[in-house]
């Protein structure tokens, strides 16, 4: 399964609403997870099963979608949200999307 | 507190070998599947290999199948990745990750990574 993630990068201001999409090449039900990766740090799980917020993750992060089309949203961008975000699907083997680098102006 | 600590990364010549280790603590290691993921310079995350709890069944990405071998030692709480026939494109930071909900592959804890550089 191929995962097409877009955009590859974006720049937005503090308080903006930001959305990232991930499209699977075939139906994957809700088997889609989202991670945040900051330079020099371990990746961090934010959302699993397309829409479930991981414990301890701020509520400004959310996910939606089912089947082939998925969206990750940051409702009010904060300075600490500067990072690269990845979707990851599970089918027979896991695979990551290409990543979206988010810059906070 | 769950902790994962990778080690073993180094500078190695093309064609060489290396063994990476991921020592864990803070959870019942024998109950969890584990994976290795890497990030090459300027690239995104790439899943490489997984090993299931219990029977130790393994899976590999096509890019490393036949060259890399994953294994685990439940008595030590450690997962390994043997890297053979290394190429320049294997240069990357290698991460281990815990799979909380196998086979859903939800990677809930990760290590800080270990750098492998393949160069002559």
Interface residues (C-beta under 8 A of the other chain):
Chain A: X31 X33 X35 X37 X41 X42 X43 X44 X45 X48 X49 X54 X84 X86 X88 X90 X93 X94 X95 X96 X97 X98 X99
Chain B: X4 X35 X37 X44 X45 X46 X47 X50 X59 X61 X95 X97 X101 X103 X104 X105 X106 X107 X108 X109 X110 X111 X112 X113
